[in-house]
Amino acid sequence: MDNVSFVRVLTLSGFNETSNYRMTLFSFTLLYYCLILFCNICLITIIILDENLHEPMYVLLCSLFINGLYGTTGFYPKFLLDLLSSSAEISYEGCLLQAFIMYSFACCDLSILSVMAYDRYLAICRPLHYHSLMCKRRLAQLVCFSWLTPLCIFSISIILTSTVKLCGSRIQKIFCVNWLIYKLACSDSNTVWNNIVSYITIIVYVLHGVFIVWTYMHLVKKSVRSKDDRVKFMQTCVPHLISLSTFLLIIVFDLMYSRFGSTDLPQGLQNFIATEFLIIPPLMNPLIYGFKLTKIRNRILYIVNSGRK
């Protein structure tokens, strides 16, 4: 295949070893995806409808849950359809769209978690100025920042990738990612610009990480000095730390495996490693915050008890 005008359909070769247990995998995946939808939609609905939860921390949580729906919707429906079909194929345009969703979902998660760290820093370290610094306008700006930053960066990256000519059609995964599409290119005509965008992305999100570390240095220092701040830290910062740590470990592990990992591992294990960020955080986040945060937990218990009556 010489150029992009001929390569209109790509094959996802990560499904090659799933033929013997596709229906079992389909059933468990469908159940798991429904659970993700149920948990995230329930908490989003609770936060939107309960005026007592219209506070910055809960608005940011709502944004995190919406992002979980966004990322999983870019993967699970297509994955389920591929399990039912004899050949896992995706259009070139669909592959670019899925790659965009995968990257922007992951980076949007980190951006939202960074803004949440800033919110906790203001609430615990500068409580007297919290409402003036975290006003509705500032909150709206921060939410827009957490969404628009990854969307803009990866729009440029995907546009650059869409201009290359392809000489292959096999994606070595069960979903599309930008660098694997680019590996199919006939030439390296856009390598410089793609590298520039990659470096910008790395710098932006390393700065996110530095900022989170800085906020938690202050949060821990403040919490050690005061019992009240320590209680607030345990209630609101520990769930955030669990979400953040889990997400970063999964992403770093996936990146390290993609670069240095062995291809001798069973295909099923490779698929699980590649999709961990779509399996664990989207369900873990609503469960952690739903059970740990008192206001949300009380609201859930109230709804459950009302339903029983």
C-alpha positions in Angstrom: 0.0 0.0 0.0 1.7 3.1 -1.2 -0.1 6.1 0.3 -2.9 7.2 2.5 -5.5 7.3 -0.4 -5.3 3.5 -0.5 -5.1 2.8 3.3 -8.6 3.6 4.4 -9.0 0.6 6.8 -6.6 -0.4 9.5 -6.4 -3.8 11.3 -6.1 -4.1 15.1 -3.9 -7.2 15.4 -4.1 -7.3 19.2 -7.2 -9.4 18.9 -5.4 -12.3 17.2 -5.3 -14.5 20.3 -8.8 -13.9 21.6 -10.8 -16.1 19.2 -11.1 -19.0 21.7 -12.7 -16.9 24.5 -14.3 -13.9 22.8 -17.8 -14.4 24.1 -16.6 -14.8 27.7 -14.5 -11.7 27.4 -17.4 -9.9 25.7 -19.7 -10.7 28.6 -17.3 -9.6 31.4 -16.3 -6.5 29.5 -19.9 -5.5 28.9 -20.7 -6.0 32.6 -17.7 -4.0 33.6 -18.5 -1.2 31.2 -22.0 -1.0 32.5 -20.7 -0.8 36.0 -18.4 2.1 35.0 -21.3 3.9 33.4 -23.6 3.3 36.4 -21.1 4.5 39.0 -19.9 7.6 37.1 -23.4 8.7 35.9 -24.8 8.2 39.4 -22.2 10.5 41.1 -22.4 13.1 38.3 -26.2 13.2 38.7 -25.9 13.4 42.5 -23.5 16.3 42.3 -25.5 18.2 39.7 -28.9 17.8 41.5 -27.7 18.4 45.1 -27.1 22.1 45.7 -25.1 21.3 48.8 -22.5 19.7 46.5 -22.1 22.8 44.3 -18.7 23.5 45.8 -15.4 23.6 43.9 -14.1 20.3 45.1 -17.3 18.5 43.9 -17.5 20.4 40.6 -13.9 19.2 39.9 -14.9 15.7 40.9 -17.8 15.9 38.5 -15.4 16.9 35.8 -13.2 13.9 36.6 -16.1 11.5 36.4 -17.2 13.1 33.0 -13.7 12.5 31.7 -13.9 8.9 32.8 -17.0 8.5 30.7 -15.3 10.3 27.8 -12.3 8.0 27.8 -14.1 4.7 28.3 -16.7 5.6 25.6 -13.8 6.0 23.2 -12.7 2.5 23.8 -15.3 0.0 25.2 -18.1 0.2 22.5 -15.5 -0.3 19.7 -13.8 -3.1 21.7 -17.1 -4.9 22.3 -18.0 -4.7 18.6 -14.6 -6.1 17.6 -15.1 -9.0 20.0 -18.3 -9.9 18.1 -16.7 -9.5 14.6 -14.5 -12.0 12.8 -11.9 -9.3 12.0 -11.1 -6.2 14.1 -10.9 -3.3 11.7 -11.2 0.4 12.0 -11.4 3.2 9.5 -8.4 5.5 9.2 -10.4 8.5 10.4 -11.9 6.4 13.2 -8.4 5.3 14.3 -7.2 9.0 14.4 -10.3 9.9 16.5 -9.8 7.0 18.9 -6.1 7.9 19.3 -7.1 11.5 20.0 -9.6 10.4 22.7 -7.1 8.0 24.4 -4.3 10.6 24.7 -6.6 13.5 25.6 -8.5 11.4 28.2 -5.2 10.4 30.0 -3.8 13.9 30.0 -7.1 15.5 30.9 -7.2 13.2 34.0 -3.8 14.5 35.1 -4.8 18.1 34.5 -8.0 17.7 36.6 -6.0 16.0 39.4 -3.6 18.9 39.3 -6.4 21.5 39.7 -7.8 19.4 42.5 -4.5 19.5 44.2 -4.5 23.3 43.9 -8.1 23.4 45.4 -7.0 21.3 48.4 -3.9 23.5 48.9 -6.2 26.6 49.1 -8.7 24.9 51.3 -6.2 23.7 53.9 -3.2 26.1 53.6 -5.1 29.3 52.9 -8.7 28.8 54.3 -9.4 32.5 55.0 -8.8 33.3 51.3 -10.3 30.2 49.8 -13.7 31.6 48.7 -12.1 34.7 47.2 -9.4 32.7 45.4 -11.7 29.8 44.3 -14.6 31.9 43.1 -17.0 30.7 40.3 -15.0 32.6 37.7 -11.7 31.1 38.8 -13.2 27.6 39.0 -14.6 27.9 35.5 -11.2 29.0 34.2 -9.5 26.0 35.9 -12.0 23.5 34.5 -11.6 25.0 31.0 -7.8 24.8 31.5 -7.9 21.1 32.5 -10.0 20.2 29.4 -8.7 22.6 26.7 -4.9 22.1 27.4 -4.9 18.3 26.4 -7.5 18.8 23.7 -5.5 21.6 22.0 -2.2 19.8 22.2 -3.4 16.5 20.9 -5.5 18.1 18.2 -2.3 19.5 16.7 -0.6 16.1 17.1 -3.4 14.2 15.4 -3.6 16.7 12.6 0.1 16.3 11.9 -0.3 12.5 11.9 -3.2 12.7 9.5 -1.0 14.3 6.9 1.5 11.4 6.6 1.3 8.8 3.9 0.8 5.2 5.1 2.6 2.1 3.9 1.0 -0.3 6.3 -2.3 -1.1 7.9 -1.7 -3.2 11.0 -1.9 -1.6 14.4 -0.2 -3.8 17.1 -2.8 -3.1 19.8 -6.5 -3.5 20.5 -7.0 0.2 20.1 -5.4 3.0 18.1 -2.6 5.2 19.5 -0.8 8.0 17.7 2.7 6.7 17.7 1.6 3.3 16.2 -0.2 5.1 13.4 2.9 7.1 12.7 5.0 4.0 12.6 3.0 3.0 9.5 4.2 6.1 7.7 6.1 5.7 4.4 8.5 8.6 5.3 9.5 10.7 8.3 8.4 14.0 6.7 6.7 15.3 9.8 9.1 13.9 12.4 10.5 17.3 13.5 7.0 18.8 14.1 5.8 15.7 15.8 8.8 15.7 18.1 8.3 19.4 18.9 4.7 18.6 19.9 5.8 15.6 22.0 8.4 17.7 23.8 5.9 20.4 24.5 3.5 17.8 25.9 6.2 16.3 28.1 7.2 19.7 29.5 3.6 20.7 30.2 2.8 17.5 32.1 6.1 17.4 33.9 5.3 20.9 35.2 1.9 19.5 36.3 3.8 16.9 38.3 6.1 19.4 39.8 3.1 21.6 40.8 1.4 18.6 42.5 4.5 17.8 44.5 4.8 21.4 45.5 1.2 21.6 46.7 1.5 18.4 48.7 4.7 19.5 50.4 2.7 22.4 51.8 -0.3 20.3 52.6 1.7 17.8 54.6 3.6 20.5 56.4 0.3 22.3 57.3 -1.5 19.0 58.3 1.3 18.0 60.7 0.9 21.2 62.7 -2.9 21.1 63.2 -5.3 18.3 64.2 -8.2 19.9 62.3 -6.1 20.2 59.2 -4.9 16.6 59.6 -8.6 15.4 59.7 -9.4 17.5 56.6 -6.3 16.1 54.8 -7.3 12.5 55.6 -10.9 13.0 54.4 -10.3 14.9 51.2 -6.6 14.6 50.2 -6.1 10.8 50.7 -8.7 9.9 48.0 -7.0 12.4 45.7 -3.6 10.9 46.5 -4.8 7.3 45.8 -6.4 8.4 42.5 -3.3 10.3 41.5 -0.8 7.6 42.6 -2.7 4.8 40.9 -3.1 6.8 37.6 0.6 7.8 37.5 1.8 4.3 38.2 -0.4 2.9 35.5 0.7 5.5 32.9 4.4 5.2 33.7 4.3 1.4 33.7 2.5 1.5 30.3 5.0 3.9 28.8 7.9 2.0 30.1 6.5 -1.3 28.8 5.7 0.2 25.4 9.3 1.4 25.1 11.3 -1.4 26.9 8.9 -4.3 27.5 9.2 -7.7 26.0 7.0 -8.7 23.1 7.3 -12.4 24.3 4.5 -11.9 26.8 1.1 -13.5 26.0 -1.0 -11.2 23.9 -3.8 -11.2 26.5 -1.4 -9.9 29.2 0.0 -7.3 26.7 -3.6 -6.2 26.1 -4.3 -5.9 29.8 -1.2 -3.8 30.4 -2.2 -1.5 27.5 -5.7 -1.0 28.8 -5.1 -0.6 32.6 -5.6 3.1 32.4 -9.1 2.4 30.9 -9.9 -0.3 33.4 -8.8 0.8 36.9 -9.2 4.6 37.2 -12.7 5.0 35.6 -14.2 2.7 38.2 -11.9 3.2 41.1 -12.4 7.0 41.2 -16.2 7.1 41.7 -15.9 4.2 44.2 -13.2 5.9 46.3 -14.8 9.3 46.3 -18.3 7.9 46.8 -17.4 6.0 49.9 -14.7 8.3 51.3 -16.3 11.8 51.0 -18.9 12.3 53.8 -21.3 14.5 51.8 -21.5 12.2 48.8 -21.6 9.1 51.0 -24.5 10.5 53.1 -26.4 11.5 49.9 -26.0 8.0 48.5 -27.2 6.4 51.7 -30.2 8.8 51.8 -31.2 7.8 48.2 -30.7 4.1 49.0 -32.8 4.3 52.2 -35.5 6.3 50.5 -35.7 3.7 47.7 -36.2 1.0 50.3 -39.1 2.8 51.9 
